[in-house]
Amino acid sequence: MIVKLKRGIEDKNAKELIKWLENQGLEVQPTIGKTYTILGLVGDTASIAMNSVKAFEVVDSVTRIQEPYKSANKKLHPTPSVVDVGGVKIGGGHFAVMAGPCSVESKEQVLEIARAVKASGANLLRGGAFKPRTSPYSFQGMGNEGIEILLEAKKETGLPIVSEIMDIEDLPFFEEVDMLQVGARNMQNFAMLKKLGQIDKPILLKRGLSATYEEWIMSAEYIMAGGNKNVILCERGIRTFETGIRNVLDITAVPYLREKTHLPIIIDPSHASGMWEMVEPLSIAATAIGADGLLIEVHNDPERALCDGPQSLKPSKFDRLMKEIALVRNTVNEIGEMKSEKSH
């Protein structure tokens, strides 16, 4: 339910309404705009009569939300959310690039890659310490030792780190990790999502292999309903009938979700295709369509990588890509300014 307040209302009158709504067992999320103020109501609003709310003099209009997600809904939060990850802002016009190896293999490997991606302009270091693999015989990651290596790289380079959590019992290992990644296979691990909703740490939520937009947003809702509003959505390609590439990047997700949710949206071009040759064009497309950032796999020796070498860029290719992304970003910003001028 959304309650729009009248212009020029007195603060005490608005507080009276908010107190009444909270006494009904609802969570009130106020959004103050330049020309209006709205109150987003989260909870069991079915038992609340709209006329009871309209009876308050400060109320201009009351609207029920049809979508099953509330906290993630753009109607409740019209302005884009900005998530701070270790000092790096993502969303609301802030663009971030997270780069690094698919998996942590050694201290030397991670430090070399971290130095390279920072020099090229990456904002965050990504690396998997715990790795979900289709085969039980594949490399499963270095576990807690891998986290320690990432923290060493963070200390040297200053780059905030992003790493995937596979089991909520491993949460103590991630205390100093700046952002926790929930992988595609765990997108609907609701027990984990509930627990992550109780911590004060940004969550990167990847789309499931065949999840619909609504299922994806509802998974974000699980986290946000627990109190953690720092959620970033990550499109990483979905499974279709096509066998020529690893996954199919759903570029439509960016403009579609822009209309449905206020959460930042980033693209993972590496997992989307499984081939390093396609990372560059997919990254450019994602940047041009307005994604809030990219998650790119970079490896100093991809031919010998223990995980996903074929989809990893070498540092030199990543450096070139970052220069191309900067050019695209400038063009996107110019188009945005042109649209803004026309609207005025």
N, C-alpha and C positions, 0 to 999 in steps of 0.2 A: 504494500500500500504506500502511496506517495501523497503527502500533504503539502500543498503549496500555500505559502503564507502571503498575506496582503503586503503591499509596499508601505513603508513608513510606520510599521508596527512598533510598539514599545517593547523593550527587552523583557520587562517583567511579565507582560502578557504572553509572550512566546514561551517563557520559562514555565508558566502555569500550565500551558498546553503540554509541554514536554513532560512535566512531572505527572500529569494525568495519564498520558500515554504509557509512561514507564510503570505506573501503578497497575496498568492492564496487562503487565507481563511482557511488554514489547521493548525491543532495543531500538533506540531512536538515533538515526545517523543524519545530522544536519549538514546541509550543503549551502553555503552562502555565496550567491552569485552577485554580479554587479547590479542587476535589476530585479532579482528575486531571491527568496530563500525557500528551500524545500526541505522537508523532513522525510527521510526514508525510514519506513517502519519494517523491522525484521522480527519475525516470530509468527505466532498463530493469530493472524489478523482476521480469520474467518468469523470469529465470534464478535468482532468489533463492528458495530453498525456505523455506516458512513455518516448518517444523519447526526449521530452523537458527536462525531468529530467536527462536522460542519457547524454544529451549534456554537462552537467557540468563535468569537468575533474576529479573531486574528486570521482565521482560515479563509483562503480564497477558493480552493478547490481540493477535492479528494479523488484519487484514482487508484483502482486496484490493479496490481501487476498480474498479468496472465502467465508469464514465464515462471517455471518452478524455482529458478535461482533468484536470490534477492540481493545478497551482499555483492555479488559480481555483476549485477545488472546496471547497465549504463543509465537507466531511468532513475535509479536511486542515487547515482553518483555521476552526474553529467560531465564533469571535468576528468580528463585522463589521469590515472594514478601514476605517481612517480615512486619507484621503489629504489631505496638507497642500499647498495651492496658494498659495504666496506668503503664508503665515500664515493662510489661510482653511481651516478643516477641513471636509471633506465625508465623510459616512458615519458610522455608529456613533452616530446621534442628532444629528449636526451637519447642519443644513439650509443650503443655499447657493442664492442666486439670481444667475445670470449674465445680464446684460442689456446690450444695445447694438445697434448697427446690423448688418444682414446684411453690408454691405460698407463699408469705409472709403472715403469720397468726398472729404473735405477735412478739413483741420485744424480749421476752425471747427465743422464738423458734429460731429466726434467729441468735441471738448471740451465742446460744449453738451450733448450727450447724456450724456457721462460725468458731468458735474456733476449733471444731473437724476436719473439713475438712482441715484447715490450718495445724494443727498438723500432719495430714496424708500426707501432701505434695501438696495439691491443690494450683494452682496459682491464681485462680480467684473465686469469689463468685457469683453464679447465684441465681436469685430469681425473681419471678413474682409479681409485684405490681398491674399490670393490666392484667387480665386473660381472654382470649377468650374461651368461653365454648359452647359446642353444645346446651346445654339446657339453656334457659334464667332464669331458677330457680336455677341453680348451683351457687356456690360461684364465684363471679366475681373479687375477689381481693380487696385489701385495698386502691388502687389508690395512690394518692400523699402521704398519710400517710405511705404506704408501702415503697415508695422511701426513705422517711426520716429514716425509720428503717434500710434499707440497707446501707444508708450513715453512720449511727451510727456504724454498724458492720464493715464497711470499716475503719472508724476512729480508732476503737479498734484493729482490726487485721492487717490492712494495705493491705488487699486483694482488688484489683480493682473489681468493680461490673459490672455485666451483667444483663440487664433486658429488657423485651419486651415492645415495643411501639405499640399501637394498632390504635392510631389516631394522625395525625400530629399536631392537636391542643394541644395535651398533651406535645409537645416538650419542653416547658419551664420547666416542672417538671424534665426533664432528663438532665438538664444542668451539673450536677456533676456526672452523671452516666458515667462510663468509656467506655462502649460499648453498643450500642442499638441493640436489637434483633428484626428482622423482622420475624414473625412467618409464618408457612406454609400457613395459610389462607390469608396472606397479601403479599405473594411472588409476585403476579401480581397486586398489588395495585399501579399502575404506578404513580398516583398523589403523593402518599407518597414517593415512590422511588425517584422521581424527587426532592422533598424537601430534602430528606436525602442526596442527591448528592450535596447539597449546604452548608452542614455543615462540620466542621472539626472534625469528630468523627468516630471511627471504627464502622462498621456495620456487624453484624452477620446475614447472609441471609440464612434462612432455605429453604429447597426444598419443593415445593408444594406437596400436597397429591398424585397427579398423573402427575406431571410435567416431561417433557423430560429434558435431559441434556441441550439441546440448549435453551429451554425456561428458565431454571434456570440461565444459564450463561447470557442470554439476560436481565434478571432482574437485575443481577449484573451490566451489561452494563449501564442500566438506571442510577444507582447510580454513576458509574464512569464517565459517560458522563457529569454529572453535575459538576465534578471536585473533588469529593471525591474518592480517589483511595484506601482507607483503607477498603476493603471488604474481609470478610471471609465467605466461603461457608460451610453450615452445612447440611449433609445428616442425615435425621431423620426418614427414613423409608417411603415407598410408599404404596399406597393402591392397592392390587391385589385381585384375587378371593379367596385367602386363608382367612378363618375365624377363624382359631385356635389361631392366635395372632393378636395384635392390628394393626401392620403394618409389612411390610417385609423390612428388612434392605438391601439396595442395596450396598453391599460391593464393587461391581465393579466400583462404582462411583469414588473411590479414584484413581486407576490407570488410568481410562479413562480420568478423568479431569486433571490428571498430564500431559497428552499429549496435552490437549487442552488449558489449562489456566495456568497462573502463580500464581493464587490466592491460599492462604492456604485453606486446606480442613479439617474439623473436623467431628467427628461422634457423634451423640446423640443416645446411645444404650438404653436409658430409654424409649423414645417415640417409638423407632423402634420395640419393642416387647410388651410393656405394662405390663411386668412381671419382678419383681426384680431378679428372678432366672436366667434370660437370660442376665442380664446386664453384668455379669462377662465374660462369653464366648464371647459375642459380643464385649466387650471392648478389650479383648485380640486379637481377630481377626482384629479389626480396627487398633490396634497398630502395629500388625505384618505386615499388608498390607501397612503401611506407612502413615497413617493419621497424620495430624499435631497436633491433640489434641482430647480431649473427652469432652462432655457436659453431666454430670451425675447428676441425681437427688438423693439427700440425705436428709433423714428426721429422726428426733430423735424419732418420734412416728408415723410411717407410718400407723398403724392400725386406727389412729384417724385423719389422714391428711384430710384437707378440699379439697384437689385436688391431684389426681394421686398417692395416697398412695401405691397401688399395684405394681407400677413400681419403687418405691423409695428404696434405700439401707439404712440400718441403719448405723450409723457411724462406728461401729466395722467391718461390712462387707466392707465398703468403704476403711477402713484402710488396710484390707487384700488385697483388689483389687489393691491398689496403690503399694504395695510391688510386686505383680505379674506383674503389668505393667512395673515396673522398670526392672525386669528380662527380659521381652520381649524386652524392649527398648535396653538393652545392647546387646542382640542377633542381633537385627535389625542393630545396629551400627556396629557390627563385620562383618555382611554380607556385609554392605555397604563398609567397608574398604577393604574386600576381592575383591569386584568388582572393586574398584578403583585401587588396585594393579595389577589386571589382565589387565585392560585397558591401563596401562602404560607399 
